[in-house]
Amino acid sequence: MKVYEYKDYQDYIDNQVSTTKTKSDWVYAKKETIKKISLIKGIAVKNILCHGTRSAGEQKYFLENYPNAYIVGSEISETGKDYPMTVIHDFNKVKKEWVGKFDIVYSNSFDHTITPLETLTVWKNQLNKNGTLFLEYAERQSRCHSADPLDATEKEIEQLIRDSGLVITDEIRDGVKHSGVVYVCKGEMND
């Protein structure tokens, strides 16, 4: 596993914001993938958090499946203010009001982390006692450069998940973008 080395934290922020602005109209998430997540999780969902959402595509897809849920996405770029259900926030960092709140935490942006184990721990801690992390990752998309700092194999991602105290309970592979996988993860203390 490799993580791109920036000059400093501000260099990381600047590169991520630049990438977001360049790809502002791109939605990586597939509607079908979000539907599969919704089928796995079921109907008892009140709070959903999506990380690295750029233009709120994921939130909109979740809203189709959970019209009465509170849905929010994090976006590191100030452009997040231009999109519904979006908060400007670095997903690598703790946001106190999100700890222990969410039934679903979803991201397809894990390749943008600079602190993989710490980030997974932050996300795990955002789950409520019945919460599930859905981590979408495509090994062939990881590159270790300024736009996508994490380069890891699926096996390395699986080990990071275990090291963070999460348990992989299922996987979605069929139809996932770039031959990737969505890891379905629970905290060790929840079923």
Number of C-alpha atoms within 10 A of each C-alpha: 11 14 20 18 15 15 8 8 10 10 13 20 15 15 18 23 20 14 16 23 16 10 13 16 12 14 14 14 20 14 16 13 20 21 15 15 20 17 11 13 17 11 10 11 18 15 19 23 27 26 27 27 31 30 25 26 21 27 25 18 18 21 16 12 17 20 12 11 15 15 22 22 28 21 26 21 23 14 17 23 13 12 15 15 19 24 20 16 18 18 23 21 13 17 12 10 8 15 15 16 20 25 22 24 24 27 24 22 21 26 24 24 23 20 15 21 19 16 19 24 21 19 27 25 21 25 25 20 16 18 25 31 27 25 23 23 25 20 19 13 16 18 17 18 17 18 18 21 24 26 23 23 16 15 11 13 20 15 13 18 23 17 13 20 17 23 21 17 12 13 14 18 14 13 13 17 18 11 13 19 21 24 23 21 23 24 24 13 10 13 12
